[in-house]
Amino acid sequence: MRHNEFVRTMAGTDNRKELITEGPVIVLCEPQLGENIGMVARAMANFGLAELRLVNPRDGWPSDKARSAASNADHVIDATKVYGRVEDAIADLHFTYATTARHRDMLKTVRSPREAISTLMTKFKAGEKTGLLFGRERWGLNNEEIALSDEIVTFPVNPAFASLNIAQAVLLMSYEWMNASMVEPEKAVFGAIDSEIASKQELIGLFDHLESALEDARYFHPPSKKERMRLNLRNTFTHANLRSPEIHALRGAIAALERRWKKKRGEW
Amino acid sequence: MRHNEFVRTMAGTDNRKELITEGPVIVLCEPQLGENIGMVARAMANFGLAELRLVNPRDGWPSDKARSAASNADHVIDATKVYGRVEDAIADLHFTYATTARHRDMLKTVRSPREAISTLMTKFKAGEKTGLLFGRERWGLNNEEIALSDEIVTFPVNPAFASLNIAQAVLLMSYEWMNASMVEPEKAVFGAIDSEIASKQELIGLFDHLESALEDARYFHPPSKKERMRLNLRNTFTHANLRSPEIHALRGAIAALERRWKKKRGEW
């Protein structure tokens, strides 16, 4: 499937929306707990990955525990394939990363998640099929499996507390994939409603209104300090980068406070 | 604690190594399951965050389930603080992000995790105390909690499958924090140190004062719109990035307007 191609699907939390189903294959080597496999599937679905392969899952496949832990990522669970040997699981791939938590004494390039995903994205765009290998819950990948991979990716964890589980590791890689897939990864997926930054005219209208109300309320006291106080307030609101509806709300608030005592004065 | 300062500790998986214990405070609003709190603590520890605060955890605190799920992140669990109100949990912070999964109809800047962490890192280097607010498992943060935050951060999830749990959300933010900590760690502090940015406590004091004055002035009309109007004003002032002296001046202005009509009322 081409990069940035989308497929409609009934799976997921909102079937009116588009589901991205492309990216590197996730390969779990001898995973032990069905729950972990399910959480891996869910993490993949969250960030648009869809192709999961298992090498000798300890508790067999299919797994009810995996399906339950996948929280409706049924499209990933249903498409999961099982292999007896890692060689078969990666046979059709062109480039794979081995994920490791600790240093291995191998002459192999070690990348951060972000670098690794950048490499995978480049290869993906060039039409290569890629994969990420994850090891057992207890001790990760063996040297044999690492040797089959082109490069190593490791996570920038706190050296004193480096206990990422496989679902977390898959989550981080999938997240980086999603970031790399987006044209502008720095940009949030939905923007603030920010078309309405107030004009200076609106801002000055607020100043005049507020200052007039405060003048009536004898806020500017003593008179020698008035200019300073007035400028402080103006600077406060200039600094506040206000939008039109915010100015509208503030003027409403000032008017309410003003009206209150003007009304009293009228009645007095 | 200074940026890039390290502390030796006996906690974690390898007590010969250094443990980073600095960064934004993680605030969980009304978390339900102890397991989730524990997994949040573990995710924080993995990437060097250490300060966890809970607002009204449903099943109480301390929690054996949390400690067990934290997988030896005991230093985070032991230091966790519990609050009855989110206002108290963030009182000493200067800048907070609200994390949301879906669009909220608010005039607030929305950032990606990477942008948000970049912002927090800048503020951290300038000596500000920052936080990240996470909501309930089922429905996230309420509008009240979001209105107390300066900006919103949301995750670039697959729109068709957007079910990140809180531990995963905390993991991603913590991971980005670790990434940002490593980029040019020697880089000089940039930007003026704005030592006078108001704390959340000062901001909440302003809210309370303004809302009480407006309540007396019958600004909140009709009653059905009160909540919306109140949150709009809170969002306006949260967005305004106010400094302590600015809050002081604003409260003086509100007091002047209030005093004016209260005086009239007294005379009436």
Interface residues (C-beta under 8 A of the other chain):
Chain A: T9 A11 G12 T13 D14 N15 K17 E18 L19 I20 R42 A43 A45 N46 F47 G48 S71 N72 A73 S112 R114 F155 P156 V157 N158 P159 A160 F161 A162 S163 L164 Q168 L171 L172 Y175 M178 N179 M182 P185 E186 K187 A188 V189 F190 G191 A192 I193 D194 E196 L210 A213 L214 D216 A217 R218 Y219 M229 N232 L233 N235 T236 F237 H239 A240 N241 L242 R243 P245 E246 A249 L250 G252 A253 I254 A256 L257 E258 R259 R260 W261 K264 R265 E267 W268
Chain B: T9 A11 G12 T13 D14 N15 K17 E18 L19 I20 R42 A43 A45 N46 F47 G48 S71 N72 A73 H103 D105 M106 L107 K108 T109 V110 R111 S112 R114 E115 I152 V153 T154 F155 P156 V157 N158 P159 A160 F161 A162 S163 L164 Q168 L171 L172 Y175 M178 N179 M182 L210 A213 L214 D216 A217 R218 Y219 M229 N232 L233 N235 T236 F237 H239 A240 N241 L242 R243 P245 E246 A249 L250 G252 A253 I254 A256 L257 E258 R259 R260 W261 K264 R265 E267 W268
